[in-house]
Amino acid sequence: MALVEPSRGAESVRCPHVGTRVGGQLCLILFSEALKASSLWRFIVKSPGSSAWCQPPSIPTEGSGQGGRRRFPALVSLWSPGMRLHSRLLRSWGLHAVGLPFGGAVAEFKPRDGSGWGPIGVKPLTSISTLRTRVSQDQTCHLLTQVWNEVSGTKELWRQLCLRRWSSCKTSQMTLGTQTWKEYYLCRSELEFRMECGRPEKDFICKAIAGHTGEIDELAYISTKECRFDGQEKSMVCTVSSDSTVRAWDVQEGTEIWSSPLQPAALVNVVTFPRLQLAITVDERGLIKVWGAENGWEQASFRLPTFSSALQACEHPEGPFLLVACAEGFLYALTVPQLQLRSRTRVFPSSPTSLLCSPDCQWVFASTQNSDLGPKVFHTRSLLCLVEGEPPVSTTLPIWLTSRACWAPDETARLMVTHRNDNGMQLVITTYELRTKQSREGVDVVVQQMASFLLPSSMIPPHLMKGHGSQVILLVSGSELALFTIHGVQLAAFQDHQRPITSMWVDQSRVITASFDLSLRVYVWNKETKPPVLKSCYHLLGGSHRWASGFTHVEGDSMSIVGVEARNIGTSILRSYCFKVQRGSDDCIN
């Protein structure tokens, strides 16, 4: 006799109870931590001769009439070695699967020592001892197996498992008719397992992708980074190079999809709009162009007066737009894909400006490094709907000598900034919350300082900075990766690289660092702890040191990792690592 195991990885909960049948009717309760938190309890009943499970019209209550208190049905415990085995299996899946006599007894459930839920105050409506004698252990084992096999195929069970394990999982990520919640859960569980293990050839395939005749200056994924397992998933990146071309690549196949004609100057930056299937490039003279991702056709262009210092793609609720900072200190807002000018704002006179959009694209942070001028934060809607004669809605933060900044991904307007303290001697990280307030004069920006702390004096000034969740800051200093909370508590420090780290990519599941030691390091988040803990897993190696000088960039999506490997002769190649998934398998993980 075998039970269908969904997959490992769900959090365990405590409830060592199993099922039985009384009076020809069985009630099965399925619930999890996510359901308990939202007080959504699932009662499913199946009557003799019925082929479908349904919810009962009512839940047994103590007493009768309107004065009866609603309580949860009692659980009939059969304490035999066989049943304990099934109980442990169910707990390891993170589910309660409880069969009970409908109307047999009532019990009240309450939290127990914060570690689980348990029944208290069981009051029999019929004799529980009679129930135990009426149902044998073999009958119950057979019944439980039959019930679980039936329930394991229901859509609601797998949907709840997905939502509980991956908070970012949305219905929009599912392709109806080609992918079920069960397939999604099994495949994504396998994918995470393989990404955590990282065994060459068994878990991933590495490919070297060459084509550019110059150095690759930037790369960006043009495919969406959502998880898909319906046979339509495809990873695709765009790259720009000093050879004056932009190219698109199929990461899984390791082939070039298209290459642009030779451009007037070397291309230095690229951003993408995956939903629109567009790539936007800028060359060293300030010429901006829009390219169709499917065929590489040029769709629009816009020329800046000088070279561009920053490029940001923004998916705003009112429509996509492009933010560009030029060397003269102006900030341009352009429509996409037409590249029509919406606004032009002076930010820092004659100073190269860096830009950083918030996760919801409602705010943009503009700064110039190591300047006495304080960084500015703009409300992006005012840049798109600029009234003639009125400046955009913005504020200047009360800090100076800014070096790095990042947004908290899980917050709409939480900004973390690295800067010097008042005497300019020590590095400080300050966290701000931003919001707008309507006043008689118009819209004002309200800035609230949430936290601030000094970095250790022994720490090399960080050159890379990223946020994770709402509380965690990742800093790269030389070859070290360090994690802090916004209040200054150091969570971890890793020194897995032999040479300086050149690039860092962070998402909800992983962190990947690239280094001149010709390796990528993969880290995985343990989300069961608060704050989450980062686990160092394995290296992804590049080519030979005889030909290559190290990795300069790294990016990733749900199924692949791509790094830019610099060659000693002044060129670059892509090195891709694509992880395997066995679609449709019920036993994804060994």
C-alpha positions in Angstrom: 0.0 0.0 0.0 1.5 3.4 -1.0 0.4 7.0 -0.5 0.9 9.7 -3.1 3.5 12.1 -1.7 3.1 15.7 -3.0 6.7 16.6 -2.5 9.0 17.4 0.2 9.6 21.0 1.3 6.4 22.1 3.0 6.6 23.2 6.6 5.6 20.5 9.1 2.6 21.0 11.4 1.6 18.8 14.4 -1.7 16.8 14.3 -1.2 13.0 14.8 -4.8 12.1 13.9 -6.2 10.0 11.1 -9.5 9.1 9.7 -12.4 6.7 10.0 -15.9 6.1 8.6 -19.1 6.0 10.6 -22.7 5.7 9.4 -21.6 5.3 5.8 -20.3 8.9 5.6 -16.8 10.2 5.7 -15.6 13.8 6.4 -12.1 14.8 5.5 -10.6 18.0 6.7 -7.7 19.6 4.8 -6.0 22.6 6.2 -2.5 24.1 6.5 -0.7 26.9 8.2 -1.8 29.4 5.5 -5.4 28.4 6.0 -5.2 28.6 9.7 -3.7 32.1 9.5 -6.7 33.2 7.5 -9.3 31.2 9.4 -10.3 29.3 6.3 -11.0 25.7 7.2 -11.7 23.2 4.5 -14.4 20.6 5.2 -14.9 18.0 2.5 -17.6 15.3 2.7 -18.2 12.2 0.6 -21.3 10.0 1.0 -21.6 6.4 -0.1 -22.1 6.0 -3.8 -21.0 9.6 -4.5 -18.1 10.2 -6.9 -17.4 13.8 -5.8 -16.3 15.5 -2.7 -18.3 18.5 -1.5 -18.5 20.8 1.5 -21.1 20.0 4.2 -24.0 22.3 4.6 -23.1 22.9 8.2 -20.5 22.2 10.8 -21.5 20.3 14.0 -22.1 22.5 16.9 -22.4 21.9 20.6 -26.0 22.3 21.8 -29.0 23.0 19.5 -30.8 26.0 18.0 -29.3 29.4 17.6 -27.7 29.3 21.0 -25.3 26.5 20.0 -21.6 27.4 19.9 -19.7 26.5 16.8 -16.9 24.0 17.4 -14.7 21.9 15.3 -15.6 18.2 15.0 -13.7 15.8 17.2 -10.9 13.7 15.9 -11.0 10.0 16.4 -7.5 8.8 17.2 -6.4 5.2 16.5 -3.1 4.7 18.2 -1.5 1.9 16.3 2.0 1.7 14.9 0.7 1.8 11.3 -1.4 4.8 11.9 1.6 6.7 13.5 3.5 6.0 10.3 0.8 7.7 8.2 0.6 10.5 10.7 4.3 11.3 10.3 3.9 11.2 6.5 1.1 13.6 6.6 2.9 16.0 8.9 6.0 15.9 6.7 3.8 17.0 3.8 2.7 20.0 5.9 -1.0 18.9 5.8 -3.6 17.8 8.2 -5.7 15.0 6.6 -8.3 14.1 9.2 -11.2 11.7 8.8 -13.9 11.9 11.4 -17.5 10.7 12.1 -19.8 13.5 11.0 -21.8 14.4 14.0 -19.9 11.9 16.2 -18.3 14.4 18.6 -17.2 18.0 18.9 -14.0 19.5 20.0 -12.5 23.0 20.3 -9.2 23.8 18.6 -6.8 26.3 20.1 -3.1 27.1 19.6 -0.9 25.0 21.8 2.4 26.5 23.0 2.8 28.3 19.7 4.1 25.1 18.1 0.9 23.7 16.6 -2.8 23.2 17.0 -4.5 20.6 19.1 -8.0 19.5 20.2 -9.1 20.3 23.7 -12.4 19.6 25.5 -13.6 16.7 23.4 -17.3 16.0 24.3 -18.8 12.9 22.7 -22.2 13.1 21.1 -22.0 9.3 20.5 -19.7 6.9 22.2 -16.2 7.2 20.9 -15.3 3.8 22.3 -18.0 2.4 20.1 -16.5 4.1 17.1 -13.1 2.6 17.8 -14.5 -0.9 18.0 -16.5 -0.6 14.8 -13.6 0.3 12.6 -10.6 -2.0 12.3 -7.1 -0.8 11.7 -6.9 -2.4 8.2 -10.1 -0.8 7.2 -8.9 2.6 8.3 -5.6 2.2 6.5 -7.3 1.2 3.3 -9.8 4.1 3.7 -7.1 6.6 4.3 -5.1 5.5 1.3 -8.2 5.6 -0.9 -9.2 9.1 0.4 -5.8 10.6 0.1 -5.3 9.3 -3.5 -8.6 10.9 -4.4 -8.0 14.2 -2.7 -4.4 14.4 -4.0 -5.9 15.0 -7.4 -8.1 17.9 -6.5 -7.3 21.4 -7.8 -7.9 23.1 -4.5 -5.3 21.1 -2.6 -2.5 21.8 -5.0 -3.5 25.5 -5.4 -3.3 25.9 -1.6 0.0 24.2 -1.5 1.4 26.6 -4.2 0.0 29.7 -2.5 1.4 28.6 0.9 4.9 27.8 -0.4 5.3 30.6 -2.9 3.6 33.8 -1.8 4.3 35.3 -5.2 2.5 32.5 -7.0 -0.5 34.0 -8.9 -3.1 32.7 -11.2 -1.8 34.9 -14.0 1.4 32.8 -14.0 -0.6 29.7 -14.9 -1.5 28.9 -18.5 -5.0 27.4 -18.4 -5.5 24.2 -20.4 -1.8 23.4 -20.5 -0.7 23.5 -16.9 -2.3 22.4 -13.6 -1.6 23.4 -10.1 -0.3 20.0 -9.4 2.2 20.1 -12.3 3.3 23.6 -11.2 3.9 22.5 -7.6 5.8 19.3 -8.5 7.9 21.0 -11.2 8.8 24.1 -9.2 9.7 21.9 -6.2 12.0 19.9 -8.4 13.5 23.1 -9.9 14.3 24.5 -6.4 15.8 21.3 -5.4 18.1 21.2 -8.4 19.1 24.8 -8.0 20.0 24.2 -4.4 22.1 21.1 -5.2 23.8 22.3 -8.4 25.3 19.0 -9.6 26.9 19.4 -13.1 25.1 17.6 -15.9 22.6 16.0 -13.5 21.0 19.3 -12.3 22.1 21.8 -15.0 23.7 22.1 -18.4 26.4 24.6 -19.0 27.0 26.2 -22.4 29.4 28.8 -23.8 27.8 31.2 -26.2 30.0 33.3 -28.5 29.2 35.9 -31.1 30.3 39.4 -30.2 33.6 40.5 -31.5 34.0 43.1 -28.7 33.5 43.3 -24.9 29.9 42.8 -23.6 29.0 45.9 -21.6 25.6 44.9 -20.4 22.9 42.1 -20.6 19.3 41.9 -19.6 16.6 39.1 -19.8 14.0 39.8 -22.4 11.8 36.8 -21.3 9.6 37.1 -18.3 11.1 35.8 -15.1 8.0 34.0 -14.0 8.0 30.3 -13.4 6.3 28.3 -16.2 6.2 24.6 -16.9 3.7 24.3 -19.7 6.2 23.6 -22.4 6.2 27.3 -23.5 9.0 28.4 -21.1 12.0 30.0 -22.8 14.9 32.0 -21.5 16.1 34.8 -23.7 18.7 37.6 -23.1 19.8 40.7 -24.9 23.4 42.0 -24.9 25.2 45.1 -26.0 28.9 45.3 -26.9 31.7 47.6 -27.9 31.4 45.9 -31.4 28.4 48.3 -31.9 25.8 45.6 -32.0 22.9 44.4 -29.9 22.1 40.7 -30.0 19.4 38.4 -28.7 20.2 34.8 -27.5 18.3 31.7 -26.7 19.8 30.6 -23.4 18.6 27.0 -23.4 19.7 26.3 -26.9 22.9 28.4 -26.7 22.2 30.1 -30.0 22.0 33.6 -31.4 18.4 34.6 -32.3 19.2 37.9 -34.1 21.9 40.6 -34.4 21.4 44.3 -35.2 23.2 46.0 -38.0 26.4 47.7 -37.1 25.6 50.9 -35.2 27.4 54.3 -35.5 29.0 53.9 -32.0 29.7 51.3 -29.3 26.6 50.4 -27.4 27.0 50.8 -23.6 23.6 49.9 -21.9 20.4 47.9 -22.5 17.1 47.6 -20.6 14.1 45.5 -21.5 10.4 45.5 -21.3 9.6 41.7 -21.2 5.8 42.2 -21.3 6.1 44.4 -24.4 8.9 42.2 -25.8 11.1 45.3 -26.4 14.8 46.0 -25.8 16.1 49.6 -25.5 19.8 50.5 -26.0 21.9 53.6 -25.8 25.3 54.1 -27.4 28.3 56.1 -26.1 27.2 59.2 -28.0 23.7 59.3 -26.4 21.6 57.7 -29.2 18.7 55.7 -27.8 16.9 53.0 -29.9 14.0 50.6 -29.4 14.3 47.1 -30.8 11.6 44.3 -31.2 12.7 41.3 -29.2 11.3 38.7 -31.6 12.9 39.9 -34.8 15.4 42.7 -33.9 13.6 45.4 -35.9 14.4 49.0 -35.0 11.2 50.7 -33.9 12.1 54.2 -32.7 15.1 56.4 -31.7 15.9 59.5 -29.6 19.1 61.5 -29.4 20.5 63.0 -26.2 22.7 66.1 -26.3 25.5 64.1 -24.5 26.2 60.5 -23.5 23.9 58.8 -21.0 24.9 58.0 -17.5 21.8 55.9 -16.5 18.9 54.1 -18.1 15.8 52.8 -16.2 12.8 50.9 -17.6 9.6 51.6 -15.7 6.4 49.6 -15.9 4.1 52.4 -14.5 0.3 51.8 -14.0 -0.3 54.7 -16.4 1.9 53.1 -19.0 5.5 52.1 -19.6 8.1 54.8 -19.9 11.9 55.2 -19.9 14.0 57.4 -17.6 17.3 58.6 -18.9 20.0 60.6 -17.2 22.6 62.4 -19.3 26.0 63.7 -18.4 24.8 67.3 -18.3 22.7 66.5 -15.2 19.3 66.4 -16.9 16.6 63.7 -16.3 14.5 62.7 -19.4 11.1 60.9 -19.3 10.3 59.2 -22.6 7.2 57.2 -23.7 7.6 53.6 -24.8 7.8 52.4 -27.5 7.5 55.8 -29.3 10.3 57.5 -27.3 8.4 60.8 -27.2 9.6 63.3 -24.7 7.3 63.8 -21.7 9.6 65.9 -19.5 13.1 67.2 -19.1 14.3 68.1 -15.5 17.6 69.5 -14.3 18.8 67.3 -11.4 22.5 67.9 -10.7 24.2 70.5 -12.9 27.0 69.1 -15.1 27.2 65.9 -13.0 26.6 62.3 -14.1 23.5 61.0 -12.4 22.5 57.5 -11.4 18.9 56.4 -11.2 17.0 53.8 -9.2 13.2 53.1 -9.6 11.1 51.7 -6.7 9.6 48.3 -7.1 6.2 49.7 -8.1 7.8 52.4 -10.2 6.1 55.2 -8.3 9.4 56.7 -7.1 12.8 57.3 -8.7 16.0 57.9 -6.7 18.6 60.2 -8.3 22.1 60.7 -7.0 25.6 61.7 -7.9 28.4 59.9 -6.2 30.6 61.5 -3.5 29.0 64.9 -3.9 28.0 67.5 -1.3 24.6 67.7 -3.1 22.0 65.6 -1.4 20.3 62.9 -3.4 16.8 63.5 -4.7 13.6 61.4 -4.8 11.0 62.2 -7.5 7.3 61.1 -7.7 7.3 59.5 -11.1 3.7 60.5 -12.0 4.8 64.2 -11.8 7.5 63.4 -14.4 5.0 62.0 -16.8 2.3 64.7 -16.3 4.5 67.7 -15.8 2.7 71.0 -15.7 4.4 73.8 -17.6 6.1 76.2 -15.3 5.9 73.9 -12.3 8.7 71.6 -11.1 8.1 67.9 -10.6 7.1 66.6 -7.1 10.4 65.8 -5.4 12.4 66.1 -2.2 16.1 66.2 -1.3 17.2 63.8 1.4 19.2 65.4 4.3 22.4 63.5 3.6 25.5 63.9 1.4 28.5 62.0 0.0 26.1 59.3 -1.1 27.7 56.1 -2.5 25.1 53.4 -2.9 21.4 52.8 -2.6 18.7 50.2 -3.0 14.9 49.7 -2.6 13.3 47.0 -0.3 11.6 44.7 -2.9 8.7 43.8 -0.6 7.9 47.4 0.3 6.5 49.9 -2.2 8.5 52.9 -0.9 11.3 51.8 1.4 14.7 53.2 0.4 18.1 52.3 1.9 21.0 54.7 1.3 24.7 54.4 2.0 26.4 57.7 2.8 28.9 59.5 5.1 28.0 60.7 8.5 28.1 64.4 9.6 31.9 64.5 10.0 32.4 62.6 6.7 34.5 59.9 8.5 32.2 56.9 8.8 29.8 55.1 6.5 26.1 55.0 7.5 23.1 53.2 6.1 19.9 55.0 6.6 16.4 53.6 5.8 13.6 55.9 4.7 9.8 55.5 4.1 8.3 57.7 1.4 4.7 58.8 0.8 2.8 61.7 -0.7 0.5 64.1 1.1 -2.0 66.5 -0.5 -1.7 70.1 0.6 -3.1 73.4 -0.5 -0.1 74.1 -2.7 -0.4 70.6 -4.3 1.3 67.3 -3.6 4.2 67.1 -1.1 6.6 64.3 -0.5 6.8 63.1 3.2 10.0 61.3 4.2 10.2 59.3 7.4 13.5 57.9 8.7 12.9 54.3 9.8 16.4 53.3 10.9 20.1 54.1 10.7 23.3 52.4 11.6 27.1 52.7 11.2 29.0 50.2 9.1 32.0 48.5 10.9 35.1 50.7 10.6 37.0 47.7 9.4 34.7 47.1 6.5 35.9 48.1 3.0 33.4 50.7 1.5 30.8 48.5 -0.4 30.7 48.8 -4.1 27.5 46.7 -4.6 24.2 47.0 -2.6 20.9 45.1 -2.9 17.8 44.7 -0.8 15.8 41.5 0.0 12.4 41.3 1.5 11.6 44.4 3.7 14.4 44.1 6.3 17.6 42.7 4.7 20.5 44.6 3.0 23.2 42.8 1.0 26.6 44.5 0.7 29.6 43.5 -1.4 33.0 44.8 -0.3 35.9 43.4 -2.3 35.5 39.7 -2.3 33.2 39.6 0.7 29.4 39.4 0.8 27.8 40.7 4.0 24.1 40.7 5.2 22.7 43.3 7.6 19.2 44.1 8.8 18.1 47.7 8.4 18.8 48.2 12.1 22.4 47.1 11.8 22.4 43.5 13.0 24.9 41.5 10.9 23.3 38.3 9.8 26.1 36.7 7.9 29.4 37.3 6.0 30.7 35.1 3.2 34.2 35.0 1.7 33.6 32.3 -1.0 35.5 34.1 -3.8 39.3 34.4 -4.2 39.1 37.7 -6.1 36.8 40.8 -6.1 33.1 40.3 -6.7 32.0 42.2 -9.9 28.3 41.7 -10.0 25.4 40.4 -7.8 21.9 39.2 -8.7 19.2 38.8 -6.0 15.6 37.5 -6.1 13.2 35.9 -3.7 14.9 32.5 -3.8 18.5 33.0 -4.6 21.6 35.2 -4.6 24.3 34.9 -7.2 27.6 36.6 -7.2 30.1 36.9 -10.1 33.9 37.4 -9.6 37.2 37.9 -11.4 38.2 34.4 -10.0 36.1 33.0 -12.9 33.3 31.6 -10.9 29.7 32.3 -9.9 28.6 31.5 -6.4 25.0 30.4 -5.7 23.3 31.1 -2.4 19.8 30.0 -1.4 17.4 31.8 1.0 16.0 29.8 4.0 12.6 31.5 4.4 11.6 29.6 7.4 13.5 31.9 9.7 12.8 35.6 10.4 14.7 37.4 9.1 15.6 34.9 6.3 19.0 33.2 6.4 21.2 32.9 3.3 22.9 29.5 2.7 26.0 29.2 0.6 25.6 26.3 -1.8 28.1 25.8 -4.7 30.3 27.4 -7.4 29.5 27.5 -11.1 32.8 27.5 -12.9 33.7 29.4 -16.1 36.2 28.5 -18.7 40.0 28.3 -18.5 42.1 31.0 -16.8 44.4 30.7 -19.8 41.7 32.3 -22.0 39.4 34.1 -19.6 40.0 36.9 -17.0 36.8 36.4 -15.0 33.0 37.1 -14.9 31.9 40.7 -15.1 28.1 40.4 -15.0 25.5 37.9 -13.9 21.7 37.7 -14.3 19.1 35.0 -13.8 15.5 34.0 -14.2 13.4 31.2 -12.8 15.2 28.4 -14.8 18.6 29.7 -15.8 21.7 31.8 -14.9 23.8 33.7 -17.4 27.2 35.3 -16.8 29.4 37.4 -19.0 32.9 35.9 -19.2 35.6 38.4 -20.2 38.4 37.0 -22.4 42.0 38.0 -22.3 42.0 39.2 -25.9 39.4 42.0 -25.3 36.2 40.1 -26.2 33.4 38.5 -24.1 31.2 35.5 -24.3 28.1 34.4 -22.4 28.1 31.3 -20.2 24.7 29.9 -19.5 23.6 27.4 -16.8 20.1 25.9 -17.5 18.4 23.8 -14.8 16.5 20.6 -15.7 12.9 19.9 -14.9 11.0 16.6 -15.6 7.5 17.8 -16.5 4.5 15.8 -15.4 6.4 13.5 -13.0 4.8 12.7 -9.7 8.1 11.8 -8.2 10.3 14.8 -9.0 12.7 14.6 -6.1 14.7 11.6 -5.1 
